[in-house]
Amino acid sequence: MKKNIVILGSTGSIGTQTLEVIDALDNNFNVTALAAGSNISLLSEQIEKYKPKSVSVKTNEDAQKLKFKYPDLNVYWGEEGLSELAQIEDANLIMVALSGKHGLKPTLKAIENKKDIALANKETLVMAGDMVVHKAKEYGVKILPVDSEHSAIFQCLNNQKALKYLILTSSGGPFRNKSYEEIKKADIKSVLNHPNWSMGKKITVDSATLMNKGLEVIEAHHLFNIDYDNIKVVIHPQSYIHSAVEYCDGSIIAQIGKPSMHIPIQYALTYPDRLEGIETESFDFTKAVKFEFYEPDYDKFPSLKLAIEAGKCGGTATTCLNAANEESVLSFLAGKIKFSDIYDITKKVYDSYKPILNPSIEQILSEDDKIRKQTIELINSIVGVK
Ligand SMILES: NC(=O)c1ccc[n+]([C@@H]2O[C@H](COP(=O)([O-])OP(=O)(O)OC[C@H]3O[C@@H](n4cnc5c(N)ncnc54)[C@H](OP(=O)(O)O)[C@@H]3O)[C@@H](O)[C@H]2O)c1
C-alpha cells in the first residue's frame, strides 16, 4: 500500500532530496502535502509534478498568489499552515525538513495527531527534546531520525540494554586544518564551503563552528535515551563511517557508506523495510582511500563544548543555546557580525541565562522568544543599531 507523505520544507536541501528518493521509489508514496517558505517558483514546479492536495507557504501574500494559480489546491500559510499540514487526516508520515526553530510546533502537532515523523530538524529536539520524546511515547508515534549520524545509530542499535557508548562521527567541517586565528577571520564564502556535504545555509554554518555536532549530541541523548557521558565525538574527515555504537562486550557496530543524505532519508521513509532506491552504486572499500580518526579540538571549536555543557545542564539550557546560536548564525549570514561573534554572542547569552528545569511547552516557547529578542538586542548593540 502507498504511504501518504507530507513534506515540511520541500524546497530545501533535505526536502528536495526527499522528493528525489520518492521519485526513485516510484510507486511507494503519494505526496499529500508540501510546505515551503519563500521559494514559490520551486514549490510551483513541485505542485505541478507531485499534485499534492494541500500546500503551505510563509506569507499570506504568496498563499493568495498560489490559490489564484491553482484554485483546486488547499493553500495555507504561516505557522498555522505548517500545523495544518502536520495533522492532515490521511497522512501516514510527516517529513520535518524545516530549518531552525520552525520545526518544533508542527512536530508536536503531528505527534498529537498520531502521525509518524521523519525528523531532519534537529533543533526540535534541542529546543524541547524531553517534551517531544515523552509525547511521542504517550501517543505511540515513531520518530525516525533523518540526520545521517542518528540514522546510522538507529540502524546499528539492536540492544539498548547492552549499549555502552554512542560514537558520533564528524567530518571536522571546512576549518579542521585551520588555525584558531584563521578561523576567527573566516568569511561567509569559506564558511559555506563544506568539504563533504551540500546542505542548507544554517546547518552549514553550524558545521563550520562544530555547533552542529554539539546539537547532534543533544539530539542523540534524546533519541536514544543515553547519558551525555556515554556519547563520544570522533573527527573522521572522510565521512564514510556515519556513526557507531559500542556494546558492553566491546563489540562496535558502525554504519558505513558514501556521504549521501539519500540513504538516511530513504531509510526513514521505508522503515522497517529496505528497498532498492536512488543510491545504486556499491561502496568500494578498495577505493576508500583512508579511514582517519581524531579527537575533536575543543579549544579551536568551543561551540561543541558549550553545547555539551548545555545538554548536561538540561531543561531550557539547550533552548537558550539553540535560540542564541540560531539568531547569531542568521546575523552572520546577513553580514551583520563576524564568524567568531557567533560563538562569543551565544556564550554571552548562555552565561547570563538561568535555565528552567522540567519546563512546560509554554515555558519553552516563551523562553525561546525571550532569548531570541535578547540575542538580537545584543547583536544590535555590537553593530551599533538603535
Ligand atoms: N541538509 C542536510 O544535509 C541536513 C543533514 C542533516 C540534518 N539536516 C537538518 O534538516 C533541517 C533542514 O535543513 P536543510 O539543509 O534542508 O535546510 P534548508 O535547505 O535551508 O531548507 C529549509 C526549508 O525550510 C523552509 N522554511 C524556512 N523557513 C520557513 C518558514 N518560516 N515557513 C515555512 N518553511 C520555511 C525553506 O523554504 P524556502 O527555501 O522556500 O524559503 C526550506 O524548504 C535542519 O534542521 C538541518 O539541521 C540537514
The ligand as an ORCA input file, in Angstrom:
! r2SCAN-3c Opt
* xyz 0 1
  N      20.891     19.435      4.514
  C      21.374     18.375      5.105
  O      22.154     17.628      4.510
  C      20.964     18.037      6.522
  C      21.534     16.927      7.134
  C      21.112     16.584      8.407
  C      20.157     17.341      9.070
  N      19.629     18.437      8.460
  C      18.642     19.240      9.181
  O      17.447     19.321      8.381
  C      16.830     20.594      8.578
  C      16.684     21.247      7.202
  O      17.978     21.504      6.694
  P      18.219     21.927      5.183
  O      19.680     21.866      4.987
  O      17.335     21.128      4.283
  O      17.725     23.445      5.233
  P      17.353     24.393      4.017
  O      17.961     23.916      2.751
  O      17.634     25.782      4.460
  O      15.761     24.202      3.861
  C      14.857     24.688      4.820
  C      13.436     24.510      4.355
  O      12.580     25.135      5.315
  C      11.739     26.087      4.638
  N      11.444     27.202      5.530
  C      12.305     28.063      6.107
  N      11.642     28.985      6.847
  C      10.320     28.671      6.718
  C       9.121     29.243      7.236
  N       9.122     30.324      8.021
  N       7.930     28.647      6.893
  C       7.905     27.569      6.092
  N       9.012     26.995      5.577
  C      10.192     27.544      5.881
  C      12.556     26.537      3.432
  O      11.704     27.115      2.462
  P      12.198     28.161      1.327
  O      13.543     27.701      0.875
  O      11.120     28.009      0.294
  O      12.217     29.520      1.943
  C      13.147     25.196      3.001
  O      12.181     24.444      2.313
  C      17.724     21.376      9.531
  O      17.222     21.293     10.829
  C      19.067     20.678      9.433
  O      19.821     20.752     10.624
  C      20.011     18.801      7.212
*
